[in-house]
Amino acid sequence: MNIVKPESVALFCLTPGGVQLAKRLAALIPMTCFTSQTLAEPGLEPFRGTLARTVAEVFNDYSALIFICATGLTVRVIAPLIKDKFSDPAVVVIDDRGHHAISLLSGHMGGANALTGYIAGLIGATPVITTATDVNQLAAVDILAQQLNATMTNFRRTVKKLNQLLVCGGRIGLYWDQTSLATIKMRWPQEYCDTRGLLLVTDLDDLPELDALLYVSLHDSVPDVPVPVYKLVPRCVVAGIGCKRDTPPSRVSHLLARQLAHLHIDPLALRAIGSVSIKSDEPALRYLANQCCVPFETFSVEVLKPVAARFPGSDFVKRVVGIGSVSQPVAWLMSNGRLVGDTLRTQGVTITLGVSC
């Protein structure tokens, strides 16, 4: 999922007018600017041969590309490089007089729509946005997923289906499953989410007429209701894990799945796993992070020691690691103290879960 970061923007310009506009933007947004050999000057790098060659070489190095040139030329240059909207960088095109800023590629997932609006505001241009949900002033499910750092089964296909349903006038309900956060007394950040066009559902036993229900939850099940249900799962669950050296990867993987199931948490909710720094090279933990496609975070004993005092410890673990417990203080730090359920202790492995919404 590609999210535009101001420090990873590349700009390409071809004319003297484009160079002047590039300078204006570069003074306002951190970026790397490229231009032709004849127009190059301090602050603008010369093309590496041609525009097309330069773009091809840096296309995957930046999360956003800005072209000050004709839209047709931009399309021809980027066409061989495009893969899909979930990995392509945002592409914005501006005319060299700065009259129009056009969101060309990766409007939602790449952030081109937001970047276009921002740039237009900076230079007084007219933003040109053509994505159907934006044009019709509707929320987009992929944007809601971004705002919640969430995912769902068959994400690409489901997002496309639901967005099309919205644009075509379909009635999609939105239900926030507060019960999945009840044990830690938290609520979803609804006020920060774009829900335009979605129908807020507050009672699953009294549904309005709907074509589909978007169900935001950490739970591993969906409600039994008379409409298709699509579960959007925020990735906010963290797992602190301790284990004996050279524990089989399959054992740790199985036990994590078991603990998630025991607490009725959808495996898609996992955001990261963590352990003490002495375990940074533990094969089972590195394998697990790779298998789950999540970061593996480690903490030094010095950082964990004050937190570890909150929990019962093992003399054996203290002799080996330097603190009496690992999974609980790690999960505590990763979740800001919002632990969920009891710690699993079995077969030389300890697992503690937390929620970091």
C-alpha positions as CSV (number, residue, x, y, z in Angstrom):
1,M,0.0,0.0,0.0
2,N,1.7,3.2,-1.2
3,I,1.3,6.3,0.9
4,V,2.9,9.6,-0.3
5,K,5.6,11.0,1.9
6,P,6.7,14.6,1.3
7,E,10.4,13.7,1.5
8,S,10.0,11.0,-1.3
9,V,8.8,13.2,-4.2
10,A,10.5,13.5,-7.6
11,L,9.6,16.2,-10.1
12,F,10.4,16.3,-13.8
13,C,10.3,19.5,-15.9
14,L,11.1,20.2,-19.5
15,T,10.7,23.9,-20.2
16,P,11.9,27.2,-18.7
17,G,8.4,27.8,-17.4
18,G,8.5,24.3,-15.9
19,V,11.8,25.1,-14.2
20,Q,10.4,28.2,-12.6
21,L,7.4,26.3,-11.3
22,A,9.6,23.5,-10.1
23,K,11.6,26.0,-8.0
24,R,8.4,27.4,-6.5
25,L,7.3,23.9,-5.5
26,A,10.7,22.8,-4.3
27,A,10.7,25.7,-1.9
28,L,7.5,24.4,-0.3
29,I,7.8,20.6,-0.6
30,P,11.0,18.6,0.0
31,M,11.6,16.9,-3.4
32,T,14.2,15.9,-6.0
33,C,13.9,17.8,-9.2
34,F,15.1,16.6,-12.7
35,T,15.3,18.5,-15.9
36,S,17.2,18.5,-19.2
37,Q,20.9,19.0,-19.5
38,T,20.4,22.4,-21.0
39,L,18.2,23.6,-18.2
40,A,20.0,22.0,-15.3
41,E,21.2,24.3,-12.5
42,P,21.8,24.1,-8.8
43,G,18.8,22.3,-7.2
44,L,17.8,20.6,-10.5
45,E,19.5,17.4,-11.5
46,P,20.1,16.7,-15.2
47,F,18.3,13.8,-16.8
48,R,20.2,10.5,-16.9
49,G,20.2,10.5,-20.7
50,T,16.5,11.1,-21.5
51,L,13.3,11.8,-19.5
52,A,12.0,8.3,-20.2
53,R,15.2,6.6,-19.0
54,T,15.4,8.8,-15.9
55,V,11.8,8.0,-15.0
56,A,12.3,4.3,-15.5
57,E,15.3,4.3,-13.2
58,V,13.7,6.2,-10.3
59,F,10.0,5.1,-10.8
60,N,10.1,2.8,-7.7
61,D,12.4,4.9,-5.6
62,Y,9.8,7.6,-4.9
63,S,6.2,7.5,-3.6
64,A,5.1,10.4,-5.7
65,L,6.2,11.7,-9.2
66,I,5.2,15.2,-10.4
67,F,5.5,16.0,-14.1
68,I,5.4,19.5,-15.4
69,C,4.6,18.8,-19.0
70,A,1.9,17.5,-21.3
71,T,-0.4,14.7,-20.0
72,G,0.1,12.7,-23.2
73,L,3.9,12.7,-22.8
74,T,3.6,11.6,-19.2
75,V,1.3,8.8,-20.1
76,R,3.7,7.5,-22.8
77,V,6.7,7.7,-20.4
78,I,5.1,5.9,-17.5
79,A,3.0,3.3,-19.4
80,P,5.7,0.6,-19.6
81,L,6.3,1.0,-15.8
82,I,2.8,0.7,-14.4
83,K,1.9,-2.4,-12.4
84,D,-1.2,-1.8,-10.2
85,K,-2.7,0.9,-8.0
86,F,-1.6,-0.8,-4.8
87,S,2.1,-0.4,-5.6
88,D,2.5,2.3,-8.2
89,P,3.6,5.7,-7.0
90,A,1.3,8.7,-7.1
91,V,1.6,10.6,-10.4
92,V,0.5,14.2,-10.8
93,V,0.7,16.3,-13.9
94,I,0.9,20.1,-14.0
95,D,1.0,22.4,-17.0
96,D,4.0,24.7,-17.1
97,R,1.9,27.8,-16.4
98,G,0.5,26.2,-13.3
99,H,-3.1,26.5,-14.3
100,H,-4.1,22.9,-13.7
101,A,-2.9,20.0,-11.5
102,I,-4.1,16.6,-12.6
103,S,-4.2,13.4,-10.5
104,L,-3.1,10.8,-13.1
105,L,-2.2,7.6,-11.3
106,S,-2.8,6.0,-7.9
107,G,-5.3,8.6,-6.8
108,H,-6.5,6.7,-3.8
109,M,-4.0,4.2,-2.6
110,G,-1.0,6.2,-3.8
111,G,-2.3,9.4,-2.5
112,A,-2.3,11.3,-5.9
113,N,-5.7,12.9,-5.2
114,A,-4.6,14.3,-1.9
115,L,-1.3,15.5,-3.3
116,T,-3.0,17.1,-6.3
117,G,-5.3,19.1,-4.0
118,Y,-2.4,20.1,-1.9
119,I,-0.2,21.2,-4.8
120,A,-3.2,23.1,-6.3
121,G,-3.6,25.0,-3.1
122,L,0.1,25.9,-3.0
123,I,0.3,27.3,-6.5
124,G,-3.3,28.5,-7.1
125,A,-4.1,25.8,-9.7
126,T,-7.3,24.1,-10.5
127,P,-7.2,20.5,-9.2
128,V,-8.4,17.9,-11.7
129,I,-9.7,14.7,-9.9
130,T,-11.5,12.1,-12.0
131,T,-12.0,9.1,-9.6
132,A,-15.7,8.3,-9.5
133,T,-16.1,8.3,-5.8
134,D,-14.4,11.7,-5.4
135,V,-16.4,13.2,-8.3
136,N,-19.6,12.0,-6.7
137,Q,-18.5,13.1,-3.2
138,L,-18.6,9.6,-1.9
139,A,-16.3,7.7,0.4
140,A,-14.0,5.1,-1.1
141,V,-13.5,1.8,0.8
142,D,-9.8,1.8,0.0
143,I,-9.4,5.2,1.5
144,L,-11.4,4.1,4.6
145,A,-9.0,1.1,4.8
146,Q,-6.0,3.5,4.7
147,Q,-7.4,5.7,7.4
148,L,-7.9,2.7,9.6
149,N,-4.7,0.9,8.5
150,A,-7.1,-2.0,7.7
151,T,-7.4,-4.8,5.2
152,M,-9.9,-7.5,4.2
153,T,-10.0,-10.9,2.5
154,N,-9.6,-10.5,-1.3
155,F,-8.8,-6.8,-0.7
156,R,-8.4,-5.7,-4.3
157,R,-11.5,-7.4,-5.7
158,T,-13.7,-6.5,-2.8
159,V,-12.7,-2.8,-2.8
160,K,-13.4,-2.6,-6.5
161,K,-16.8,-4.2,-6.0
162,L,-17.9,-2.0,-3.1
163,N,-16.7,1.2,-4.7
164,Q,-18.6,0.4,-7.9
165,L,-21.7,-0.4,-5.8
166,L,-21.4,3.0,-4.1
167,V,-21.0,4.9,-7.3
168,C,-23.9,3.1,-8.9
169,G,-26.2,4.2,-6.0
170,G,-26.0,1.0,-4.0
171,R,-26.9,1.2,-0.3
172,I,-23.9,0.1,1.8
173,G,-24.2,0.0,5.6
174,L,-21.3,0.7,7.9
175,Y,-21.2,-0.9,11.3
176,W,-18.4,-0.3,13.9
177,D,-18.0,-3.3,16.1
178,Q,-17.2,-1.7,19.4
179,T,-17.4,-5.1,21.2
180,S,-14.1,-6.1,19.6
181,L,-12.5,-3.2,21.6
182,A,-14.6,-3.5,24.7
183,T,-12.0,-5.3,26.9
184,I,-9.6,-2.4,26.5
185,K,-12.3,0.3,26.6
186,M,-11.4,1.9,23.3
187,R,-13.4,3.1,20.3
188,W,-12.7,3.3,16.6
189,P,-11.5,6.8,15.5
190,Q,-14.7,7.3,13.5
191,E,-14.4,11.1,13.5
192,Y,-11.2,10.8,11.3
193,C,-12.7,8.6,8.7
194,D,-14.4,9.5,5.4
195,T,-17.8,7.8,5.4
196,R,-19.7,9.8,2.9
197,G,-22.4,7.8,1.2
198,L,-22.2,4.9,3.7
199,L,-25.2,4.4,5.9
200,L,-24.4,4.2,9.6
201,V,-25.8,1.1,11.2
202,T,-26.2,1.1,15.0
203,D,-28.3,-2.0,15.5
204,L,-27.7,-5.2,13.6
205,D,-31.1,-6.5,14.7
206,D,-32.8,-3.6,13.0
207,L,-31.1,-3.2,9.6
208,P,-32.3,-0.6,7.1
209,E,-32.7,-1.8,3.5
210,L,-29.1,-2.5,2.3
211,D,-27.3,-4.0,-0.6
212,A,-24.2,-4.8,1.6
213,L,-22.8,-4.3,5.0
214,L,-19.3,-3.1,5.7
215,Y,-18.3,-4.5,9.1
216,V,-15.3,-2.9,10.9
217,S,-14.1,-5.4,13.5
218,L,-11.2,-7.3,15.0
219,H,-13.3,-10.4,15.5
220,D,-12.8,-13.6,13.5
221,S,-16.5,-13.9,12.7
222,V,-19.2,-11.8,11.0
223,P,-22.8,-11.3,12.1
224,D,-25.6,-13.5,10.7
225,V,-27.6,-10.9,8.8
226,P,-29.7,-11.1,5.6
227,V,-27.3,-9.0,3.5
228,P,-23.7,-9.7,2.2
229,V,-21.2,-8.8,4.9
230,Y,-17.7,-7.5,4.1
231,K,-15.4,-7.4,7.1
232,L,-12.8,-4.6,7.2
233,V,-10.1,-5.5,9.8
234,P,-7.9,-2.8,11.2
235,R,-4.3,-4.0,11.6
236,C,-3.7,-3.0,15.2
237,V,-3.0,-6.2,17.1
238,V,0.5,-6.7,18.3
239,A,2.1,-9.8,19.7
240,G,4.9,-9.9,22.3
241,I,6.7,-13.2,22.0
242,G,9.3,-15.0,24.0
243,C,10.7,-18.4,23.2
244,K,13.6,-20.8,23.8
245,R,16.5,-20.6,21.4
246,D,15.9,-22.6,18.2
247,T,12.2,-23.2,18.8
248,P,10.7,-24.7,15.6
249,P,9.1,-22.0,13.5
250,S,6.0,-24.2,13.0
251,R,5.4,-24.3,16.8
252,V,5.5,-20.5,17.2
253,S,3.3,-20.0,14.2
254,H,0.8,-22.6,15.5
255,L,0.7,-21.2,19.0
256,L,0.1,-17.6,17.7
257,A,-2.8,-18.8,15.6
258,R,-4.1,-20.7,18.6
259,Q,-3.9,-17.6,20.8
260,L,-5.6,-15.4,18.2
261,A,-8.4,-18.0,17.8
262,H,-8.8,-18.3,21.6
263,L,-9.4,-14.6,21.8
264,H,-11.6,-14.6,18.6
265,I,-9.2,-12.2,16.8
266,D,-9.0,-12.2,13.1
267,P,-5.4,-13.1,12.0
268,L,-5.6,-10.2,9.5
269,A,-5.6,-7.8,12.5
270,L,-2.0,-8.6,13.3
271,R,0.2,-5.4,12.9
272,A,3.5,-6.5,14.3
273,I,5.3,-9.0,16.5
274,G,8.0,-8.1,19.0
275,S,10.6,-9.5,21.4
276,V,13.7,-8.7,23.3
277,S,16.8,-7.6,21.3
278,I,18.7,-10.8,22.1
279,K,16.1,-12.6,19.9
280,S,16.6,-10.3,16.9
281,D,18.1,-13.2,15.0
282,E,15.8,-15.9,16.3
283,P,14.8,-18.0,13.2
284,A,11.3,-18.8,14.4
285,L,10.4,-15.2,15.0
286,R,11.9,-13.9,11.8
287,Y,10.0,-16.6,9.9
288,L,6.8,-15.7,11.7
289,A,7.1,-12.0,10.8
290,N,7.8,-12.9,7.2
291,Q,4.9,-15.4,7.1
292,C,2.5,-12.8,8.5
293,C,4.0,-10.0,6.4
294,V,4.4,-7.8,9.5
295,P,7.4,-6.0,11.1
296,F,9.5,-7.7,13.7
297,E,10.3,-5.2,16.5
298,T,12.8,-5.7,19.2
299,F,13.5,-3.9,22.5
300,S,16.7,-3.8,24.6
301,V,16.7,-5.2,28.1
302,E,17.3,-1.6,29.4
303,V,14.1,-0.4,27.8
304,L,12.1,-3.5,28.9
305,K,13.3,-3.7,32.5
306,P,11.1,-0.9,34.1
307,V,8.0,-2.4,32.4
308,A,9.0,-6.0,33.3
309,A,8.7,-5.1,36.9
310,R,4.9,-5.0,36.4
311,F,4.7,-8.7,35.6
312,P,5.6,-12.0,37.4
313,G,9.0,-13.3,36.1
314,S,10.9,-16.5,35.7
315,D,14.3,-17.0,37.3
316,F,15.4,-19.0,34.3
317,V,14.4,-16.3,31.8
318,K,16.1,-13.6,34.0
319,R,19.4,-15.6,34.0
320,V,19.3,-16.0,30.2
321,V,17.8,-12.7,29.1
322,G,18.4,-10.3,31.9
323,I,14.7,-9.7,32.8
324,G,12.2,-12.1,34.2
325,S,9.6,-11.9,31.4
326,V,9.6,-11.0,27.7
327,S,6.2,-11.3,26.0
328,Q,4.3,-9.1,28.5
329,P,6.6,-6.1,28.7
330,V,7.1,-6.2,24.9
331,A,3.4,-6.3,24.2
332,W,2.8,-3.6,26.8
333,L,5.2,-1.2,25.1
334,M,3.9,-2.0,21.6
335,S,0.3,-1.4,22.7
336,N,0.8,1.4,25.1
337,G,-0.4,-0.8,27.9
338,R,-3.5,-2.1,26.2
339,L,-3.1,-5.9,26.7
340,V,-5.8,-8.4,25.6
341,G,-6.5,-11.7,27.3
342,D,-4.1,-13.8,29.3
343,T,-0.5,-14.7,28.3
344,L,-0.1,-18.1,26.6
345,R,2.7,-20.1,28.2
346,T,3.4,-23.5,26.7
347,Q,6.1,-25.6,25.0
348,G,8.8,-23.0,25.7
349,V,6.9,-20.2,24.1
350,T,5.1,-17.2,25.7
351,I,2.7,-15.0,23.7
352,T,1.0,-11.8,24.9
353,L,-1.4,-9.8,22.7
354,G,-2.2,-6.1,22.8
355,V,-4.1,-3.6,20.7
356,S,-2.4,-0.4,19.4
357,C,-5.3,1.6,17.9
